[in-house]
């Protein structure tokens, strides 16, 4: 599960995990820009117009 930040009026109001991402009724892993999708967010459902979503993933990089 990827991580998400919800920003409203320039302030971080939520940071947590994405629980689902759907295009029509199909579960997907990513969606291209300018396409509609449905987003499920763990323990958050207070969506407002003009909220900004930032998605991010932590990756472990091993030293050589």
PDBQT receptor file of N, H, CA, C and O in Angstrom, charges set to zero:
ATOM      1  N   UNK A   1       0.839  -1.199   0.000  1.00  0.00    +0.000 N 
ATOM      2  CA  UNK A   1       0.000   0.000   0.000  1.00  0.00    +0.000 C 
ATOM      3  C   UNK A   1       0.874   1.249   0.000  1.00  0.00    +0.000 C 
ATOM      4  O   UNK A   1       1.807   1.378   0.793  1.00  0.00    +0.000 OA
ATOM      5  N   UNK A   2       0.553   2.145  -0.893  1.00  0.00    +0.000 N 
ATOM      6  H   UNK A   2      -0.205   2.040  -1.536  1.00  0.00    +0.000 HD
ATOM      7  CA  UNK A   2       1.277   3.405  -0.958  1.00  0.00    +0.000 C 
ATOM      8  C   UNK A   2       0.768   4.352   0.123  1.00  0.00    +0.000 C 
ATOM      9  O   UNK A   2      -0.283   4.132   0.725  1.00  0.00    +0.000 OA
ATOM     10  N   UNK A   3       1.523   5.386   0.346  1.00  0.00    +0.000 N 
ATOM     11  H   UNK A   3       2.377   5.564  -0.143  1.00  0.00    +0.000 HD
ATOM     12  CA  UNK A   3       1.183   6.391   1.349  1.00  0.00    +0.000 C 
ATOM     13  C   UNK A   3       0.543   7.595   0.671  1.00  0.00    +0.000 C 
ATOM     14  O   UNK A   3       0.733   7.833  -0.522  1.00  0.00    +0.000 OA
ATOM     15  N   UNK A   4      -0.216   8.345   1.455  1.00  0.00    +0.000 N 
ATOM     16  H   UNK A   4      -0.371   8.152   2.424  1.00  0.00    +0.000 HD
ATOM     17  CA  UNK A   4      -0.894   9.527   0.926  1.00  0.00    +0.000 C 
ATOM     18  C   UNK A   4      -0.887  10.634   1.968  1.00  0.00    +0.000 C 
ATOM     19  O   UNK A   4      -0.976  10.387   3.170  1.00  0.00    +0.000 OA
ATOM     20  N   UNK A   5      -0.778  11.849   1.476  1.00  0.00    +0.000 N 
ATOM     21  H   UNK A   5      -0.706  12.050   0.499  1.00  0.00    +0.000 HD
ATOM     22  CA  UNK A   5      -0.985  13.046   2.295  1.00  0.00    +0.000 C 
ATOM     23  C   UNK A   5      -2.175  13.780   1.707  1.00  0.00    +0.000 C 
ATOM     24  O   UNK A   5      -2.301  13.889   0.487  1.00  0.00    +0.000 OA
ATOM     25  N   UNK A   6      -3.051  14.286   2.569  1.00  0.00    +0.000 N 
ATOM     26  H   UNK A   6      -2.948  14.197   3.560  1.00  0.00    +0.000 HD
ATOM     27  CA  UNK A   6      -4.168  15.121   2.122  1.00  0.00    +0.000 C 
ATOM     28  C   UNK A   6      -3.894  16.531   2.624  1.00  0.00    +0.000 C 
ATOM     29  O   UNK A   6      -3.726  16.762   3.821  1.00  0.00    +0.000 OA
ATOM     30  N   UNK A   7      -3.852  17.464   1.684  1.00  0.00    +0.000 N 
ATOM     31  H   UNK A   7      -3.989  17.276   0.711  1.00  0.00    +0.000 HD
ATOM     32  CA  UNK A   7      -3.554  18.858   2.009  1.00  0.00    +0.000 C 
ATOM     33  C   UNK A   7      -4.776  19.695   1.684  1.00  0.00    +0.000 C 
ATOM     34  O   UNK A   7      -5.342  19.598   0.595  1.00  0.00    +0.000 OA
ATOM     35  N   UNK A   8      -5.177  20.521   2.646  1.00  0.00    +0.000 N 
ATOM     36  H   UNK A   8      -4.717  20.599   3.530  1.00  0.00    +0.000 HD
ATOM     37  CA  UNK A   8      -6.341  21.393   2.483  1.00  0.00    +0.000 C 
ATOM     38  C   UNK A   8      -5.944  22.805   2.886  1.00  0.00    +0.000 C 
ATOM     39  O   UNK A   8      -5.417  23.030   3.975  1.00  0.00    +0.000 OA
ATOM     40  N   UNK A   9      -6.202  23.743   2.002  1.00  0.00    +0.000 N 
ATOM     41  H   UNK A   9      -6.631  23.561   1.117  1.00  0.00    +0.000 HD
ATOM     42  CA  UNK A   9      -5.872  25.151   2.269  1.00  0.00    +0.000 C 
ATOM     43  C   UNK A   9      -4.411  25.319   2.688  1.00  0.00    +0.000 C 
ATOM     44  O   UNK A   9      -4.094  26.124   3.564  1.00  0.00    +0.000 OA
ATOM     45  N   UNK A  10      -3.522  24.544   2.048  1.00  0.00    +0.000 N 
ATOM     46  H   UNK A  10      -3.779  23.890   1.337  1.00  0.00    +0.000 HD
ATOM     47  CA  UNK A  10      -2.098  24.657   2.322  1.00  0.00    +0.000 C 
ATOM     48  C   UNK A  10      -1.626  23.961   3.582  1.00  0.00    +0.000 C 
ATOM     49  O   UNK A  10      -0.451  24.061   3.937  1.00  0.00    +0.000 OA
ATOM     50  N   UNK A  11      -2.530  23.245   4.277  1.00  0.00    +0.000 N 
ATOM     51  H   UNK A  11      -3.484  23.164   3.989  1.00  0.00    +0.000 HD
ATOM     52  CA  UNK A  11      -2.172  22.582   5.533  1.00  0.00    +0.000 C 
ATOM     53  C   UNK A  11      -2.360  21.077   5.407  1.00  0.00    +0.000 C 
ATOM     54  O   UNK A  11      -3.342  20.612   4.829  1.00  0.00    +0.000 OA
ATOM     55  N   UNK A  12      -1.417  20.322   5.949  1.00  0.00    +0.000 N 
ATOM     56  H   UNK A  12      -0.619  20.700   6.419  1.00  0.00    +0.000 HD
ATOM     57  CA  UNK A  12      -1.524  18.876   5.994  1.00  0.00    +0.000 C 
ATOM     58  C   UNK A  12      -2.617  18.498   6.989  1.00  0.00    +0.000 C 
ATOM     59  O   UNK A  12      -2.520  18.826   8.172  1.00  0.00    +0.000 OA
ATOM     60  N   UNK A  13      -3.669  17.804   6.511  1.00  0.00    +0.000 N 
ATOM     61  H   UNK A  13      -3.748  17.539   5.551  1.00  0.00    +0.000 HD
ATOM     62  CA  UNK A  13      -4.752  17.418   7.422  1.00  0.00    +0.000 C 
ATOM     63  C   UNK A  13      -4.798  15.916   7.672  1.00  0.00    +0.000 C 
ATOM     64  O   UNK A  13      -5.448  15.463   8.614  1.00  0.00    +0.000 OA
ATOM     65  N   UNK A  14      -4.105  15.134   6.824  1.00  0.00    +0.000 N 
ATOM     66  H   UNK A  14      -3.578  15.502   6.059  1.00  0.00    +0.000 HD
ATOM     67  CA  UNK A  14      -4.094  13.685   7.013  1.00  0.00    +0.000 C 
ATOM     68  C   UNK A  14      -2.861  13.101   6.346  1.00  0.00    +0.000 C 
ATOM     69  O   UNK A  14      -2.444  13.555   5.281  1.00  0.00    +0.000 OA
ATOM     70  N   UNK A  15      -2.287  12.095   6.979  1.00  0.00    +0.000 N 
ATOM     71  H   UNK A  15      -2.626  11.727   7.845  1.00  0.00    +0.000 HD
ATOM     72  CA  UNK A  15      -1.207  11.322   6.378  1.00  0.00    +0.000 C 
ATOM     73  C   UNK A  15      -1.429   9.871   6.754  1.00  0.00    +0.000 C 
ATOM     74  O   UNK A  15      -1.557   9.546   7.934  1.00  0.00    +0.000 OA
ATOM     75  N   UNK A  16      -1.475   8.997   5.761  1.00  0.00    +0.000 N 
ATOM     76  H   UNK A  16      -1.371   9.262   4.802  1.00  0.00    +0.000 HD
ATOM     77  CA  UNK A  16      -1.750   7.596   6.036  1.00  0.00    +0.000 C 
ATOM     78  C   UNK A  16      -1.547   6.735   4.806  1.00  0.00    +0.000 C 
ATOM     79  O   UNK A  16      -0.697   7.022   3.963  1.00  0.00    +0.000 OA
ATOM     80  N   UNK A  17      -2.343   5.668   4.713  1.00  0.00    +0.000 N 
ATOM     81  H   UNK A  17      -3.033   5.435   5.398  1.00  0.00    +0.000 HD
ATOM     82  CA  UNK A  17      -2.192   4.663   3.664  1.00  0.00    +0.000 C 
ATOM     83  C   UNK A  17      -3.379   4.669   2.705  1.00  0.00    +0.000 C 
ATOM     84  O   UNK A  17      -4.519   4.920   3.095  1.00  0.00    +0.000 OA
ATOM     85  N   UNK A  18      -3.077   4.384   1.439  1.00  0.00    +0.000 N 
ATOM     86  H   UNK A  18      -2.151   4.180   1.121  1.00  0.00    +0.000 HD
ATOM     87  CA  UNK A  18      -4.116   4.167   0.432  1.00  0.00    +0.000 C 
ATOM     88  C   UNK A  18      -4.588   2.725   0.598  1.00  0.00    +0.000 C 
ATOM     89  O   UNK A  18      -3.772   1.804   0.598  1.00  0.00    +0.000 OA
ATOM     90  N   UNK A  19      -5.896   2.522   0.738  1.00  0.00    +0.000 N 
ATOM     91  H   UNK A  19      -6.559   3.270   0.737  1.00  0.00    +0.000 HD
ATOM     92  CA  UNK A  19      -6.419   1.164   0.885  1.00  0.00    +0.000 C 
ATOM     93  C   UNK A  19      -6.865   0.575  -0.443  1.00  0.00    +0.000 C 
ATOM     94  O   UNK A  19      -6.857  -0.645  -0.606  1.00  0.00    +0.000 OA
ATOM     95  N   UNK A  20      -7.260   1.425  -1.407  1.00  0.00    +0.000 N 
ATOM     96  H   UNK A  20      -7.266   2.417  -1.274  1.00  0.00    +0.000 HD
ATOM     97  CA  UNK A  20      -7.658   0.915  -2.718  1.00  0.00    +0.000 C 
ATOM     98  C   UNK A  20      -7.580   2.009  -3.768  1.00  0.00    +0.000 C 
ATOM     99  O   UNK A  20      -7.670   3.199  -3.467  1.00  0.00    +0.000 OA
ATOM    100  N   UNK A  21      -7.409   1.574  -5.006  1.00  0.00    +0.000 N 
ATOM    101  H   UNK A  21      -7.336   0.607  -5.250  1.00  0.00    +0.000 HD
ATOM    102  CA  UNK A  21      -7.405   2.460  -6.160  1.00  0.00    +0.000 C 
ATOM    103  C   UNK A  21      -8.160   1.730  -7.258  1.00  0.00    +0.000 C 
ATOM    104  O   UNK A  21      -7.805   0.608  -7.621  1.00  0.00    +0.000 OA
ATOM    105  N   UNK A  22      -9.199   2.361  -7.787  1.00  0.00    +0.000 N 
ATOM    106  H   UNK A  22      -9.488   3.272  -7.492  1.00  0.00    +0.000 HD
ATOM    107  CA  UNK A  22     -10.054   1.703  -8.779  1.00  0.00    +0.000 C 
ATOM    108  C   UNK A  22     -10.293   2.603  -9.976  1.00  0.00    +0.000 C 
ATOM    109  O   UNK A  22     -10.378   3.825  -9.853  1.00  0.00    +0.000 OA
ATOM    110  N   UNK A  23     -10.398   1.976 -11.130  1.00  0.00    +0.000 N 
ATOM    111  H   UNK A  23     -10.328   0.984 -11.230  1.00  0.00    +0.000 HD
ATOM    112  CA  UNK A  23     -10.821   2.638 -12.361  1.00  0.00    +0.000 C 
ATOM    113  C   UNK A  23     -12.015   1.842 -12.825  1.00  0.00    +0.000 C 
ATOM    114  O   UNK A  23     -11.898   0.655 -13.133  1.00  0.00    +0.000 OA
ATOM    115  N   UNK A  24     -13.177   2.495 -12.877  1.00  0.00    +0.000 N 
ATOM    116  H   UNK A  24     -13.272   3.458 -12.628  1.00  0.00    +0.000 HD
ATOM    117  CA  UNK A  24     -14.464   1.823 -13.039  1.00  0.00    +0.000 C 
ATOM    118  C   UNK A  24     -14.586   0.839 -11.883  1.00  0.00    +0.000 C 
ATOM    119  O   UNK A  24     -14.540   1.279 -10.734  1.00  0.00    +0.000 OA
ATOM    120  N   UNK A  25     -14.736  -0.457 -12.108  1.00  0.00    +0.000 N 
ATOM    121  H   UNK A  25     -14.773  -0.815 -13.041  1.00  0.00    +0.000 HD
ATOM    122  CA  UNK A  25     -14.850  -1.390 -10.981  1.00  0.00    +0.000 C 
ATOM    123  C   UNK A  25     -13.597  -2.242 -10.806  1.00  0.00    +0.000 C 
ATOM    124  O   UNK A  25     -13.570  -3.163  -9.990  1.00  0.00    +0.000 OA
ATOM    125  N   UNK A  26     -12.569  -1.927 -11.575  1.00  0.00    +0.000 N 
ATOM    126  H   UNK A  26     -12.591  -1.179 -12.238  1.00  0.00    +0.000 HD
ATOM    127  CA  UNK A  26     -11.354  -2.732 -11.574  1.00  0.00    +0.000 C 
ATOM    128  C   UNK A  26     -10.307  -2.161 -10.620  1.00  0.00    +0.000 C 
ATOM    129  O   UNK A  26     -10.026  -0.963 -10.638  1.00  0.00    +0.000 OA
ATOM    130  N   UNK A  27      -9.729  -3.040  -9.780  1.00  0.00    +0.000 N 
ATOM    131  H   UNK A  27      -9.957  -4.013  -9.765  1.00  0.00    +0.000 HD
ATOM    132  CA  UNK A  27      -8.611  -2.630  -8.928  1.00  0.00    +0.000 C 
ATOM    133  C   UNK A  27      -7.398  -2.382  -9.809  1.00  0.00    +0.000 C 
ATOM    134  O   UNK A  27      -7.084  -3.183 -10.689  1.00  0.00    +0.000 OA
ATOM    135  N   UNK A  28      -6.717  -1.268  -9.567  1.00  0.00    +0.000 N 
ATOM    136  H   UNK A  28      -6.971  -0.617  -8.852  1.00  0.00    +0.000 HD
ATOM    137  CA  UNK A  28      -5.540  -0.915 -10.361  1.00  0.00    +0.000 C 
ATOM    138  C   UNK A  28      -4.406  -0.498  -9.437  1.00  0.00    +0.000 C 
ATOM    139  O   UNK A  28      -4.624  -0.223  -8.257  1.00  0.00    +0.000 OA
ATOM    140  N   UNK A  29      -3.186  -0.453  -9.982  1.00  0.00    +0.000 N 
ATOM    141  H   UNK A  29      -3.008  -0.676 -10.940  1.00  0.00    +0.000 HD
ATOM    142  CA  UNK A  29      -2.016  -0.040  -9.202  1.00  0.00    +0.000 C 
ATOM    143  C   UNK A  29      -1.622   1.395  -9.494  1.00  0.00    +0.000 C 
ATOM    144  O   UNK A  29      -0.966   2.036  -8.674  1.00  0.00    +0.000 OA
ATOM    145  N   UNK A  30      -2.019   1.913 -10.669  1.00  0.00    +0.000 N 
ATOM    146  H   UNK A  30      -2.552   1.392 -11.335  1.00  0.00    +0.000 HD
ATOM    147  CA  UNK A  30      -1.702   3.300 -11.025  1.00  0.00    +0.000 C 
ATOM    148  C   UNK A  30      -2.732   3.805 -12.018  1.00  0.00    +0.000 C 
ATOM    149  O   UNK A  30      -3.441   3.028 -12.658  1.00  0.00    +0.000 OA
ATOM    150  N   UNK A  31      -2.798   5.125 -12.132  1.00  0.00    +0.000 N 
ATOM    151  H   UNK A  31      -2.222   5.756 -11.613  1.00  0.00    +0.000 HD
ATOM    152  CA  UNK A  31      -3.717   5.754 -13.085  1.00  0.00    +0.000 C 
ATOM    153  C   UNK A  31      -2.983   6.927 -13.733  1.00  0.00    +0.000 C 
ATOM    154  O   UNK A  31      -2.252   7.659 -13.066  1.00  0.00    +0.000 OA
ATOM    155  N   UNK A  32      -3.185   7.094 -15.023  1.00  0.00    +0.000 N 
ATOM    156  H   UNK A  32      -3.779   6.500 -15.565  1.00  0.00    +0.000 HD
ATOM    157  CA  UNK A  32      -2.529   8.183 -15.751  1.00  0.00    +0.000 C 
ATOM    158  C   UNK A  32      -3.175   9.523 -15.425  1.00  0.00    +0.000 C 
ATOM    159  O   UNK A  32      -4.329   9.585 -15.002  1.00  0.00    +0.000 OA
ATOM    160  N   UNK A  33      -2.423  10.579 -15.626  1.00  0.00    +0.000 N 
ATOM    161  H   UNK A  33      -1.485  10.529 -15.970  1.00  0.00    +0.000 HD
ATOM    162  CA  UNK A  33      -2.938  11.935 -15.419  1.00  0.00    +0.000 C 
ATOM    163  C   UNK A  33      -4.163  12.157 -16.298  1.00  0.00    +0.000 C 
ATOM    164  O   UNK A  33      -4.257  11.608 -17.396  1.00  0.00    +0.000 OA
ATOM    165  N   UNK A  34      -5.086  12.955 -15.815  1.00  0.00    +0.000 N 
ATOM    166  H   UNK A  34      -5.009  13.402 -14.924  1.00  0.00    +0.000 HD
ATOM    167  CA  UNK A  34      -6.316  13.326 -16.529  1.00  0.00    +0.000 C 
ATOM    168  C   UNK A  34      -7.339  12.199 -16.640  1.00  0.00    +0.000 C 
ATOM    169  O   UNK A  34      -8.309  12.336 -17.385  1.00  0.00    +0.000 OA
ATOM    170  N   UNK A  35      -7.155  11.088 -15.923  1.00  0.00    +0.000 N 
ATOM    171  H   UNK A  35      -6.367  10.977 -15.318  1.00  0.00    +0.000 HD
ATOM    172  CA  UNK A  35      -8.143  10.022 -15.885  1.00  0.00    +0.000 C 
ATOM    173  C   UNK A  35      -8.799  10.012 -14.511  1.00  0.00    +0.000 C 
ATOM    174  O   UNK A  35      -8.147  10.271 -13.500  1.00  0.00    +0.000 OA
ATOM    175  N   UNK A  36     -10.086   9.712 -14.484  1.00  0.00    +0.000 N 
ATOM    176  H   UNK A  36     -10.615   9.501 -15.306  1.00  0.00    +0.000 HD
ATOM    177  CA  UNK A  36     -10.800   9.616 -13.211  1.00  0.00    +0.000 C 
ATOM    178  C   UNK A  36     -10.526   8.268 -12.570  1.00  0.00    +0.000 C 
ATOM    179  O   UNK A  36     -10.292   7.271 -13.253  1.00  0.00    +0.000 OA
ATOM    180  N   UNK A  37     -10.559   8.257 -11.231  1.00  0.00    +0.000 N 
ATOM    181  H   UNK A  37     -10.748   9.067 -10.675  1.00  0.00    +0.000 HD
ATOM    182  CA  UNK A  37     -10.385   7.014 -10.493  1.00  0.00    +0.000 C 
ATOM    183  C   UNK A  37     -11.034   7.169  -9.127  1.00  0.00    +0.000 C 
ATOM    184  O   UNK A  37     -11.379   8.274  -8.710  1.00  0.00    +0.000 OA
ATOM    185  N   UNK A  38     -11.192   6.060  -8.446  1.00  0.00    +0.000 N 
ATOM    186  H   UNK A  38     -10.911   5.162  -8.785  1.00  0.00    +0.000 HD
ATOM    187  CA  UNK A  38     -11.691   6.058  -7.078  1.00  0.00    +0.000 C 
ATOM    188  C   UNK A  38     -10.552   5.725  -6.134  1.00  0.00    +0.000 C 
ATOM    189  O   UNK A  38      -9.750   4.833  -6.410  1.00  0.00    +0.000 OA
ATOM    190  N   UNK A  39     -10.480   6.440  -5.020  1.00  0.00    +0.000 N 
ATOM    191  H   UNK A  39     -11.131   7.165  -4.796  1.00  0.00    +0.000 HD
ATOM    192  CA  UNK A  39      -9.404   6.245  -4.054  1.00  0.00    +0.000 C 
ATOM    193  C   UNK A  39     -10.009   5.899  -2.702  1.00  0.00    +0.000 C 
ATOM    194  O   UNK A  39     -10.869   6.621  -2.198  1.00  0.00    +0.000 OA
ATOM    195  N   UNK A  40      -9.563   4.802  -2.121  1.00  0.00    +0.000 N 
ATOM    196  H   UNK A  40      -8.864   4.215  -2.531  1.00  0.00    +0.000 HD
ATOM    197  CA  UNK A  40      -9.923   4.455  -0.754  1.00  0.00    +0.000 C 
ATOM    198  C   UNK A  40      -8.750   4.783   0.148  1.00  0.00    +0.000 C 
ATOM    199  O   UNK A  40      -7.618   4.395  -0.141  1.00  0.00    +0.000 OA
ATOM    200  N   UNK A  41      -9.004   5.490   1.232  1.00  0.00    +0.000 N 
ATOM    201  H   UNK A  41      -9.924   5.805   1.467  1.00  0.00    +0.000 HD
ATOM    202  CA  UNK A  41      -7.939   5.893   2.148  1.00  0.00    +0.000 C 
ATOM    203  C   UNK A  41      -8.279   5.367   3.536  1.00  0.00    +0.000 C 
ATOM    204  O   UNK A  41      -9.390   5.564   4.028  1.00  0.00    +0.000 OA
ATOM    205  N   UNK A  42      -7.312   4.692   4.167  1.00  0.00    +0.000 N 
ATOM    206  H   UNK A  42      -6.410   4.531   3.767  1.00  0.00    +0.000 HD
ATOM    207  CA  UNK A  42      -7.537   4.130   5.499  1.00  0.00    +0.000 C 
ATOM    208  C   UNK A  42      -7.877   5.221   6.505  1.00  0.00    +0.000 C 
ATOM    209  O   UNK A  42      -7.153   6.209   6.624  1.00  0.00    +0.000 OA
ATOM    210  N   UNK A  43      -8.963   5.045   7.219  1.00  0.00    +0.000 N 
ATOM    211  H   UNK A  43      -9.551   4.242   7.122  1.00  0.00    +0.000 HD
ATOM    212  CA  UNK A  43      -9.382   5.917   8.325  1.00  0.00    +0.000 C 
ATOM    213  C   UNK A  43      -9.547   7.381   7.924  1.00  0.00    +0.000 C 
ATOM    214  O   UNK A  43      -9.282   8.279   8.724  1.00  0.00    +0.000 OA
ATOM    215  N   UNK A  44      -9.987   7.623   6.677  1.00  0.00    +0.000 N 
ATOM    216  H   UNK A  44     -10.201   6.894   6.028  1.00  0.00    +0.000 HD
ATOM    217  CA  UNK A  44     -10.228   8.996   6.223  1.00  0.00    +0.000 C 
ATOM    218  C   UNK A  44     -11.352   8.991   5.204  1.00  0.00    +0.000 C 
ATOM    219  O   UNK A  44     -11.328   8.210   4.252  1.00  0.00    +0.000 OA
ATOM    220  N   UNK A  45     -12.348   9.867   5.399  1.00  0.00    +0.000 N 
ATOM    221  H   UNK A  45     -12.368  10.501   6.172  1.00  0.00    +0.000 HD
ATOM    222  CA  UNK A  45     -13.418  10.018   4.403  1.00  0.00    +0.000 C 
ATOM    223  C   UNK A  45     -13.956  11.445   4.360  1.00  0.00    +0.000 C 
ATOM    224  O   UNK A  45     -15.048  11.672   3.839  1.00  0.00    +0.000 OA
ATOM    225  N   UNK A  46     -13.219  12.398   4.892  1.00  0.00    +0.000 N 
ATOM    226  H   UNK A  46     -12.332  12.213   5.315  1.00  0.00    +0.000 HD
ATOM    227  CA  UNK A  46     -13.648  13.795   4.947  1.00  0.00    +0.000 C 
ATOM    228  C   UNK A  46     -13.129  14.569   3.732  1.00  0.00    +0.000 C 
ATOM    229  O   UNK A  46     -12.393  15.545   3.876  1.00  0.00    +0.000 OA
ATOM    230  N   UNK A  47     -13.521  14.122   2.536  1.00  0.00    +0.000 N 
ATOM    231  H   UNK A  47     -14.119  13.329   2.420  1.00  0.00    +0.000 HD
ATOM    232  CA  UNK A  47     -13.058  14.756   1.302  1.00  0.00    +0.000 C 
ATOM    233  C   UNK A  47     -13.776  16.077   1.077  1.00  0.00    +0.000 C 
ATOM    234  O   UNK A  47     -14.980  16.189   1.307  1.00  0.00    +0.000 OA
ATOM    235  N   UNK A  48     -13.029  17.073   0.627  1.00  0.00    +0.000 N 
ATOM    236  H   UNK A  48     -12.051  16.983   0.441  1.00  0.00    +0.000 HD
ATOM    237  CA  UNK A  48     -13.588  18.386   0.292  1.00  0.00    +0.000 C 
ATOM    238  C   UNK A  48     -13.083  18.786  -1.090  1.00  0.00    +0.000 C 
ATOM    239  O   UNK A  48     -12.016  18.356  -1.528  1.00  0.00    +0.000 OA
ATOM    240  N   UNK A  49     -13.869  19.616  -1.762  1.00  0.00    +0.000 N 
ATOM    241  H   UNK A  49     -14.736  19.965  -1.406  1.00  0.00    +0.000 HD
ATOM    242  CA  UNK A  49     -13.469  20.161  -3.046  1.00  0.00    +0.000 C 
ATOM    243  C   UNK A  49     -12.154  20.918  -2.879  1.00  0.00    +0.000 C 
ATOM    244  O   UNK A  49     -11.985  21.657  -1.909  1.00  0.00    +0.000 OA
ATOM    245  N   UNK A  50     -11.245  20.745  -3.793  1.00  0.00    +0.000 N 
ATOM    246  H   UNK A  50     -11.382  20.145  -4.581  1.00  0.00    +0.000 HD
ATOM    247  CA  UNK A  50      -9.926  21.396  -3.822  1.00  0.00    +0.000 C 
ATOM    248  C   UNK A  50      -8.902  20.778  -2.876  1.00  0.00    +0.000 C 
ATOM    249  O   UNK A  50      -7.816  21.334  -2.713  1.00  0.00    +0.000 OA
ATOM    250  N   UNK A  51      -9.218  19.628  -2.238  1.00  0.00    +0.000 N 
ATOM    251  H   UNK A  51     -10.100  19.176  -2.370  1.00  0.00    +0.000 HD
ATOM    252  CA  UNK A  51      -8.193  18.911  -1.488  1.00  0.00    +0.000 C 
ATOM    253  C   UNK A  51      -7.104  18.479  -2.460  1.00  0.00    +0.000 C 
ATOM    254  O   UNK A  51      -7.381  18.180  -3.621  1.00  0.00    +0.000 OA
ATOM    255  N   UNK A  52      -5.878  18.447  -1.986  1.00  0.00    +0.000 N 
ATOM    256  H   UNK A  52      -5.653  18.690  -1.042  1.00  0.00    +0.000 HD
ATOM    257  CA  UNK A  52      -4.744  17.995  -2.786  1.00  0.00    +0.000 C 
ATOM    258  C   UNK A  52      -4.247  16.683  -2.191  1.00  0.00    +0.000 C 
ATOM    259  O   UNK A  52      -4.046  16.576  -0.981  1.00  0.00    +0.000 OA
ATOM    260  N   UNK A  53      -4.051  15.683  -3.054  1.00  0.00    +0.000 N 
ATOM    261  H   UNK A  53      -4.215  15.770  -4.037  1.00  0.00    +0.000 HD
ATOM    262  CA  UNK A  53      -3.533  14.386  -2.632  1.00  0.00    +0.000 C 
ATOM    263  C   UNK A  53      -2.101  14.244  -3.123  1.00  0.00    +0.000 C 
ATOM    264  O   UNK A  53      -1.821  14.448  -4.304  1.00  0.00    +0.000 OA
ATOM    265  N   UNK A  54      -1.207  13.898  -2.226  1.00  0.00    +0.000 N 
ATOM    266  H   UNK A  54      -1.435  13.733  -1.266  1.00  0.00    +0.000 HD
ATOM    267  CA  UNK A  54       0.179  13.601  -2.578  1.00  0.00    +0.000 C 
ATOM    268  C   UNK A  54       0.421  12.132  -2.254  1.00  0.00    +0.000 C 
ATOM    269  O   UNK A  54       0.265  11.711  -1.108  1.00  0.00    +0.000 OA
ATOM    270  N   UNK A  55       0.797  11.363  -3.253  1.00  0.00    +0.000 N 
ATOM    271  H   UNK A  55       0.924  11.705  -4.184  1.00  0.00    +0.000 HD
ATOM    272  CA  UNK A  55       1.078   9.943  -3.076  1.00  0.00    +0.000 C 
ATOM    273  C   UNK A  55       2.582   9.738  -3.063  1.00  0.00    +0.000 C 
ATOM    274  O   UNK A  55       3.314  10.388  -3.809  1.00  0.00    +0.000 OA
ATOM    275  N   UNK A  56       3.042   8.823  -2.204  1.00  0.00    +0.000 N 
ATOM    276  H   UNK A  56       2.448   8.294  -1.598  1.00  0.00    +0.000 HD
ATOM    277  CA  UNK A  56       4.475   8.553  -2.149  1.00  0.00    +0.000 C 
ATOM    278  C   UNK A  56       4.720   7.141  -1.649  1.00  0.00    +0.000 C 
ATOM    279  O   UNK A  56       3.870   6.534  -0.996  1.00  0.00    +0.000 OA
ATOM    280  N   UNK A  57       5.901   6.632  -1.970  1.00  0.00    +0.000 N 
ATOM    281  H   UNK A  57       6.592   7.125  -2.500  1.00  0.00    +0.000 HD
ATOM    282  CA  UNK A  57       6.308   5.288  -1.585  1.00  0.00    +0.000 C 
ATOM    283  C   UNK A  57       7.691   5.364  -0.961  1.00  0.00    +0.000 C 
ATOM    284  O   UNK A  57       8.557   6.099  -1.437  1.00  0.00    +0.000 OA
ATOM    285  N   UNK A  58       7.894   4.606   0.096  1.00  0.00    +0.000 N 
ATOM    286  H   UNK A  58       7.190   4.009   0.482  1.00  0.00    +0.000 HD
ATOM    287  CA  UNK A  58       9.221   4.473   0.683  1.00  0.00    +0.000 C 
ATOM    288  C   UNK A  58       9.917   3.305   0.004  1.00  0.00    +0.000 C 
ATOM    289  O   UNK A  58       9.336   2.233  -0.166  1.00  0.00    +0.000 OA
ATOM    290  N   UNK A  59      11.162   3.523  -0.380  1.00  0.00    +0.000 N 
ATOM    291  H   UNK A  59      11.634   4.393  -0.242  1.00  0.00    +0.000 HD
ATOM    292  CA  UNK A  59      11.946   2.455  -0.993  1.00  0.00    +0.000 C 
ATOM    293  C   UNK A  59      13.263   2.330  -0.255  1.00  0.00    +0.000 C 
ATOM    294  O   UNK A  59      13.909   3.325   0.073  1.00  0.00    +0.000 OA
ATOM    295  N   UNK A  60      13.646   1.105  -0.004  1.00  0.00    +0.000 N 
ATOM    296  H   UNK A  60      13.121   0.296  -0.271  1.00  0.00    +0.000 HD
ATOM    297  CA  UNK A  60      14.928   0.855   0.644  1.00  0.00    +0.000 C 
ATOM    298  C   UNK A  60      15.994   0.722  -0.438  1.00  0.00    +0.000 C 
ATOM    299  O   UNK A  60      15.850  -0.060  -1.378  1.00  0.00    +0.000 OA
ATOM    300  N   UNK A  61      17.048   1.485  -0.292  1.00  0.00    +0.000 N 
ATOM    301  H   UNK A  61      17.165   2.120   0.472  1.00  0.00    +0.000 HD
ATOM    302  CA  UNK A  61      18.148   1.438  -1.250  1.00  0.00    +0.000 C 
ATOM    303  C   UNK A  61      19.362   0.864  -0.535  1.00  0.00    +0.000 C 
ATOM    304  O   UNK A  61      19.833   1.416   0.459  1.00  0.00    +0.000 OA
ATOM    305  N   UNK A  62      19.859  -0.251  -1.055  1.00  0.00    +0.000 N 
ATOM    306  H   UNK A  62      19.476  -0.699  -1.863  1.00  0.00    +0.000 HD
ATOM    307  CA  UNK A  62      21.007  -0.904  -0.437  1.00  0.00    +0.000 C 
ATOM    308  C   UNK A  62      22.292  -0.285  -0.950  1.00  0.00    +0.000 C 
ATOM    309  O   UNK A  62      22.438  -0.006  -2.140  1.00  0.00    +0.000 OA
ATOM    310  N   UNK A  63      23.221  -0.076  -0.027  1.00  0.00    +0.000 N 
ATOM    311  H   UNK A  63      23.103  -0.302   0.940  1.00  0.00    +0.000 HD
ATOM    312  CA  UNK A  63      24.529   0.449  -0.407  1.00  0.00    +0.000 C 
ATOM    313  C   UNK A  63      25.312  -0.641  -1.126  1.00  0.00    +0.000 C 
ATOM    314  O   UNK A  63      25.198  -1.825  -0.808  1.00  0.00    +0.000 OA
ATOM    315  N   UNK A  64      26.103  -0.218  -2.094  1.00  0.00    +0.000 N 
ATOM    316  H   UNK A  64      26.195   0.744  -2.352  1.00  0.00    +0.000 HD
ATOM    317  CA  UNK A  64      26.935  -1.187  -2.831  1.00  0.00    +0.000 C 
ATOM    318  C   UNK A  64      28.267  -1.372  -2.157  1.00  0.00    +0.000 C 
ATOM    319  O   UNK A  64      29.097  -2.148  -2.633  1.00  0.00    +0.000 OA
TER     320      UNK A  64
